[in-house]
Amino acid sequence: MKTLAAVVTEIGKPLSLMELDIEDPRDDEILVRIVASGVCHTDLVVQAGMLPVPLPVTLGHEGAGVVEKIGSKVSKVKPGDHVVLSFNSCGSCESCIEKEPAYCYEFMARNFGAIREDGSTPLSNDNSPVHGNFFGQSSFATFSLCRELNAVKVSKEVDLSLLGPLGCGILTGAGAVINALPVKEGSSFLVFGTGSVGLSSVMAAKMQGASTIIAVDLNDDRLEMALELGATHTFNPNKTKDLVEKIIELTTHGVMSALDTTGLPDVIRDAVLCLAPRGTCGILGACPPDFEIELNELHFFTGGRKLIGIVEGSAYPDTLIPKLINYFEEGLFPFDRLIKFYDFEHINQAIEDSEKGKTIKAIVRM
């Protein structure tokens, strides 16, 4: 059958809308009619060539849609079910068995290889292959093939077009706070970067009962949004001298949890310097492979401080995505305030607005 897809044909160039052939689902695959797909920073990084992915490729990894067909071995969903598509994993390594699929031993190959395990791709253009297994979905398309492992069944009572970002960006920010750090009631939390991931972490920190929630960004409008969503204090480094000292002064001994969403080594260093003794800093920003972090060793080890990498919010999507939807329905997690919708034909505008910071979380509707 045919699918209309947004294809990266050349690094750094706009996506091209192309009608492609898509295969029927294999035994362990699910064909999903995509209703909407979020635009994630990782898509932008790949399009810019900062992370190696084979071309041509259909990106998109925050898909939400309706199950059209299922393979003979699929039992988790049936045609007509609403699903959110999340990241891919092998399902059999030690991490996957322990319900930590974000740390799957094959995570990079399964998500950035943009091919099936056997090297094939489900998409083609006039019999020429188009890579189409990005994050196990390639959801910048009207139809997508995913696996049972990375499809999460969701309630039909919630607007499906809102839910795609729960598969990655919003999952990452909220999961970092709930699962990885974790932020406790009455504790202090600091986030560098208030895009969709950072603002999701602010909302989650408020849900967790943190008493001090600090947001740092260069964009004053984003900082205002952070205050509306639960931050107790904000700082713009361009307008604040001695930022680290100011944050330590505010919290007396530093923060117990910090999160960097920027991927910038100097910012990560500052985040660690803001930690109280026994505090933990999580890093999750996508960055070029040659970036390295320098820390003050004396400060780091004498305080028992910790620096941890966080992928996909350390989430088990089958559990966390429904939980976040419940929080949203209860009014505790208003992630819809971050979203701006675009028609699929305007996907390049959605990407440009995301790059320039005009839109916090873009979603393209098919």
C-alpha positions as CSV (number, residue, x, y, z in Angstrom):
1,M,0.0,0.0,0.0
2,K,1.0,3.7,-0.2
3,T,2.0,6.1,2.6
4,L,2.7,9.8,2.3
5,A,6.0,10.4,4.1
6,A,8.4,13.3,4.9
7,V,11.8,12.1,3.8
8,V,15.3,13.4,4.5
9,T,17.1,13.1,1.2
10,E,20.1,15.3,2.0
11,I,21.6,16.4,5.3
12,G,20.6,19.9,6.3
13,K,17.9,20.2,3.6
14,P,14.1,20.5,4.2
15,L,12.1,17.3,4.3
16,S,10.4,16.2,1.0
17,L,6.9,14.9,1.0
18,M,6.9,11.7,-1.0
19,E,4.4,8.9,-1.7
20,L,6.1,5.7,-0.8
21,D,5.3,2.0,-0.8
22,I,5.0,0.5,2.6
23,E,5.0,-3.3,3.2
24,D,2.3,-5.3,5.0
25,P,3.2,-6.0,8.7
26,R,5.3,-9.0,9.3
27,D,4.4,-11.5,12.0
28,D,5.6,-9.3,14.9
29,E,4.7,-5.9,13.4
30,I,1.8,-3.5,13.6
31,L,0.5,-1.2,10.8
32,V,-0.6,2.1,12.3
33,R,-2.5,4.9,10.6
34,I,-0.8,7.9,12.1
35,V,-3.1,10.6,13.3
36,A,-0.3,12.9,14.5
37,S,3.4,12.9,15.3
38,G,5.4,15.2,17.5
39,V,8.5,17.0,16.3
40,C,11.4,16.1,18.7
41,H,14.8,17.7,19.1
42,T,16.4,14.4,18.1
43,D,14.7,14.6,14.7
44,L,16.3,18.0,14.2
45,V,19.7,16.8,15.3
46,V,19.5,13.9,12.8
47,Q,18.3,16.1,10.0
48,A,21.3,18.4,10.7
49,G,23.7,15.5,10.4
50,M,24.9,15.6,14.1
51,L,24.0,11.9,14.6
52,P,24.7,9.4,11.9
53,V,21.5,7.9,10.3
54,P,21.5,6.4,6.7
55,L,19.8,8.3,4.0
56,P,17.2,8.6,2.5
57,V,15.2,8.2,5.7
58,T,11.8,9.0,7.1
59,L,12.2,10.4,10.6
60,G,9.5,10.9,13.3
61,H,9.4,9.0,16.6
62,E,6.5,10.5,18.6
63,G,3.7,8.9,16.6
64,A,0.1,8.4,17.7
65,G,-2.5,6.6,15.7
66,V,-5.0,3.8,15.1
67,V,-4.0,0.2,14.6
68,E,-4.9,-0.9,11.0
69,K,-3.4,-4.4,10.7
70,I,-1.5,-6.7,13.0
71,G,0.9,-9.6,12.4
72,S,0.0,-13.2,13.3
73,K,2.2,-13.1,16.5
74,V,0.8,-9.8,17.8
75,S,-1.5,-10.1,20.8
76,K,-1.0,-6.8,22.6
77,V,-3.3,-4.7,20.4
78,K,-6.0,-5.3,17.7
79,P,-7.3,-3.3,14.8
80,G,-9.1,-0.1,15.9
81,D,-7.0,0.3,19.1
82,H,-5.5,3.7,19.8
83,V,-1.7,3.6,20.3
84,V,1.2,5.8,21.2
85,L,4.5,4.8,19.6
86,S,7.6,4.9,21.7
87,F,11.3,3.9,21.3
88,N,12.4,0.5,20.0
89,S,14.3,-2.2,22.0
90,C,15.3,-5.8,21.6
91,G,13.1,-7.2,24.3
92,S,15.6,-9.9,25.3
93,C,18.8,-8.3,26.8
94,E,19.3,-7.9,30.6
95,S,18.0,-4.3,30.6
96,C,14.9,-5.2,28.6
97,I,14.1,-8.2,30.8
98,E,14.3,-6.0,33.9
99,K,11.9,-3.5,32.3
100,E,14.6,-0.9,31.5
101,P,14.2,-0.9,27.7
102,A,15.7,2.7,27.5
103,Y,19.1,1.0,28.3
104,C,18.6,-1.8,25.8
105,Y,22.0,-3.2,24.8
106,E,21.0,-2.6,21.2
107,F,19.4,0.8,21.7
108,M,21.5,2.8,19.2
109,A,21.2,0.2,16.4
110,R,17.5,-0.4,17.0
111,N,16.6,3.3,17.0
112,F,19.1,5.1,14.9
113,G,19.9,2.3,12.4
114,A,16.6,3.0,10.6
115,I,16.5,-0.7,9.4
116,R,15.0,-3.9,10.7
117,E,17.1,-6.4,12.5
118,D,17.6,-8.3,9.3
119,G,18.8,-5.1,7.5
120,S,15.6,-4.6,5.5
121,T,13.4,-1.5,5.5
122,P,9.6,-1.4,5.0
123,L,9.6,1.6,2.8
124,S,10.5,2.1,-0.8
125,N,10.2,4.6,-3.7
126,D,10.0,3.0,-7.1
127,N,11.6,-0.1,-5.8
128,S,14.5,1.9,-4.3
129,P,14.8,1.5,-0.5
130,V,13.9,4.3,1.9
131,H,15.0,3.8,5.5
132,G,11.9,3.5,7.5
133,N,12.5,2.0,10.9
134,F,13.7,5.1,12.8
135,F,13.0,4.5,16.5
136,G,11.0,1.5,15.3
137,Q,8.3,3.7,13.7
138,S,9.3,6.5,11.2
139,S,6.1,8.3,12.1
140,F,6.5,11.3,9.8
141,A,4.1,9.5,7.5
142,T,0.4,8.7,7.1
143,F,1.1,5.0,7.8
144,S,3.8,3.5,10.0
145,L,5.0,0.0,10.9
146,C,6.1,-0.6,14.5
147,R,6.6,-3.6,16.7
148,E,4.5,-4.8,19.6
149,L,7.3,-3.8,22.0
150,N,7.1,-0.1,21.1
151,A,3.4,0.3,20.8
152,V,1.4,1.4,23.9
153,K,-2.3,1.0,23.9
154,V,-4.1,4.1,25.2
155,S,-7.6,5.2,26.1
156,K,-10.0,6.3,23.3
157,E,-11.4,8.9,25.6
158,V,-8.4,11.3,25.2
159,D,-7.7,13.3,22.0
160,L,-5.2,11.0,20.2
161,S,-3.6,13.9,18.3
162,L,-2.2,15.3,21.6
163,L,-0.5,12.1,22.7
164,G,2.5,11.4,20.4
165,P,5.0,13.4,22.5
166,L,4.3,11.1,25.4
167,G,6.3,8.5,23.4
168,C,9.6,10.5,23.7
169,G,10.1,14.2,24.6
170,I,7.5,14.6,27.3
171,L,8.1,11.0,28.6
172,T,11.8,11.9,28.9
173,G,11.4,15.0,31.0
174,A,8.7,13.6,33.3
175,G,10.4,10.2,33.6
176,A,13.7,11.8,34.5
177,V,12.1,13.4,37.5
178,I,9.8,10.4,38.5
179,N,12.1,7.5,37.7
180,A,15.7,8.4,37.3
181,L,16.7,11.1,39.8
182,P,14.0,10.7,41.5
183,V,12.7,14.0,42.9
184,K,11.1,13.6,46.3
185,E,8.5,15.6,48.3
186,G,10.0,18.6,49.9
187,S,13.2,18.4,47.9
188,S,14.9,20.9,45.6
189,F,15.1,20.6,41.8
190,L,16.9,22.5,39.1
191,V,16.6,22.2,35.3
192,F,18.7,23.8,32.6
193,G,16.7,24.4,29.5
194,T,12.9,24.9,29.3
195,G,11.9,23.3,26.1
196,S,9.3,20.6,26.1
197,V,11.6,18.2,28.0
198,G,12.6,20.8,30.6
199,L,9.0,22.1,31.1
200,S,7.7,18.5,31.4
201,S,10.3,18.0,34.2
202,V,9.0,21.1,35.9
203,M,5.5,19.8,35.9
204,A,6.6,16.4,37.1
205,A,8.7,18.0,39.9
206,K,5.6,19.9,41.1
207,M,3.6,16.6,41.0
208,Q,6.3,15.0,43.0
209,G,6.0,17.7,45.7
210,A,9.3,19.4,45.3
211,S,9.4,22.6,47.4
212,T,12.0,24.4,45.3
213,I,11.8,24.2,41.5
214,I,14.4,26.3,39.6
215,A,14.4,26.8,35.9
216,V,17.2,28.3,33.9
217,D,16.9,29.4,30.2
218,L,17.9,32.3,27.9
219,N,14.3,32.7,26.8
220,D,12.2,34.9,29.1
221,D,8.9,33.7,27.6
222,R,9.9,30.1,28.4
223,L,10.8,31.1,31.9
224,E,7.4,32.7,32.4
225,M,5.8,29.5,31.2
226,A,8.0,27.6,33.7
227,L,6.6,29.7,36.5
228,E,3.0,29.1,35.4
229,L,3.7,25.3,35.3
230,G,5.2,25.0,38.8
231,A,8.7,26.6,38.9
232,T,9.3,28.6,42.1
233,H,12.3,30.5,40.8
234,T,13.8,31.3,37.3
235,F,17.1,32.6,36.1
236,N,18.3,33.9,32.7
237,P,22.1,33.5,32.6
238,N,22.4,36.5,30.3
239,K,20.9,38.7,33.1
240,T,22.4,36.9,36.1
241,K,26.0,37.3,37.3
242,D,27.5,34.4,39.2
243,L,24.6,32.0,38.4
244,V,26.0,29.1,40.3
245,E,26.6,31.2,43.4
246,K,23.1,32.6,43.2
247,I,21.5,29.2,43.1
248,I,23.6,27.9,46.0
249,E,22.7,31.0,48.0
250,L,19.0,30.5,47.2
251,T,19.1,26.8,48.4
252,T,21.7,27.3,51.2
253,H,23.8,24.2,50.3
254,G,22.8,23.6,46.6
255,V,20.0,21.5,45.0
256,M,19.4,17.8,45.6
257,S,18.5,17.1,42.0
258,A,19.6,18.8,38.8
259,L,18.7,18.1,35.2
260,D,20.5,19.3,32.0
261,T,18.5,19.2,28.8
262,T,21.0,21.2,26.7
263,G,23.8,18.7,26.1
264,L,26.3,21.5,26.5
265,P,29.4,20.6,28.5
266,D,29.8,24.0,30.2
267,V,26.1,24.0,31.3
268,I,26.5,20.4,32.6
269,R,29.5,21.5,34.6
270,D,27.4,24.4,36.2
271,A,24.6,22.0,36.9
272,V,27.0,19.7,38.9
273,L,28.5,22.7,40.7
274,C,24.9,23.6,41.9
275,L,24.5,20.2,43.6
276,A,24.3,19.9,47.4
277,P,26.3,17.1,49.0
278,R,24.9,13.7,47.9
279,G,23.0,15.5,45.1
280,T,22.5,14.0,41.6
281,C,22.7,15.6,38.2
282,G,21.0,13.9,35.2
283,I,22.0,14.6,31.6
284,L,19.9,13.8,28.7
285,G,20.5,16.3,25.9
286,A,21.5,14.9,22.5
287,C,24.9,16.2,21.5
288,P,27.7,15.5,19.0
289,P,29.7,12.3,19.7
290,D,32.9,14.3,20.4
291,F,31.5,16.4,23.3
292,E,33.3,15.8,26.6
293,I,32.5,17.0,30.2
294,E,35.0,18.4,32.6
295,L,34.3,18.4,36.3
296,N,36.0,19.7,39.4
297,E,37.1,16.5,40.9
298,L,37.5,17.7,44.5
299,H,34.0,19.2,44.5
300,F,32.5,16.1,42.9
301,F,33.9,13.4,45.0
302,T,34.1,15.1,48.4
303,G,30.3,15.8,48.4
304,G,29.4,12.3,47.2
305,R,27.8,13.9,44.2
306,K,26.5,11.8,41.3
307,L,26.3,12.4,37.5
308,I,24.0,10.0,35.6
309,G,23.0,9.6,32.0
310,I,19.2,9.4,31.4
311,V,17.7,8.0,28.2
312,E,13.9,8.3,27.6
313,G,13.3,9.2,31.2
314,S,14.4,5.7,32.3
315,A,10.8,4.8,31.4
316,Y,8.9,1.6,30.9
317,P,6.5,3.1,28.4
318,D,3.7,0.6,28.9
319,T,3.5,1.8,32.5
320,L,4.5,5.5,32.4
321,I,2.5,6.7,29.3
322,P,-0.9,5.6,30.7
323,K,0.1,7.1,34.1
324,L,1.0,10.5,32.4
325,I,-2.4,10.4,30.6
326,N,-4.2,9.9,33.9
327,Y,-2.3,12.8,35.4
328,F,-3.3,14.9,32.4
329,E,-7.0,14.0,32.8
330,E,-6.8,14.9,36.5
331,G,-5.4,18.3,35.6
332,L,-2.0,17.6,37.2
333,F,0.1,17.4,34.1
334,P,-1.1,20.0,31.6
335,F,1.3,19.2,28.8
336,D,-1.2,20.4,26.2
337,R,-0.1,23.9,27.1
338,L,3.2,23.2,25.3
339,I,1.7,22.1,22.0
340,K,1.1,23.9,18.7
341,F,-0.4,21.9,15.8
342,Y,0.7,22.1,12.2
343,D,-0.8,20.4,9.1
344,F,1.5,17.6,7.8
345,E,2.2,19.6,4.6
346,H,3.7,22.3,6.8
347,I,6.1,20.0,8.6
348,N,9.2,22.0,7.5
349,Q,7.6,25.1,9.1
350,A,7.0,23.1,12.3
351,I,10.7,22.1,12.3
352,E,11.9,25.7,11.6
353,D,9.7,27.1,14.4
354,S,11.0,24.4,16.8
355,E,14.6,25.2,15.9
356,K,14.1,28.9,16.4
357,G,12.2,28.4,19.7
358,K,9.0,29.9,18.4
359,T,7.2,26.7,19.3
360,I,7.8,24.6,22.4
361,K,6.3,21.3,21.1
362,A,5.2,21.1,17.5
363,I,2.9,18.3,16.4
364,V,2.0,17.6,12.8
365,R,-1.5,16.3,12.2
366,M,-1.9,13.9,9.2
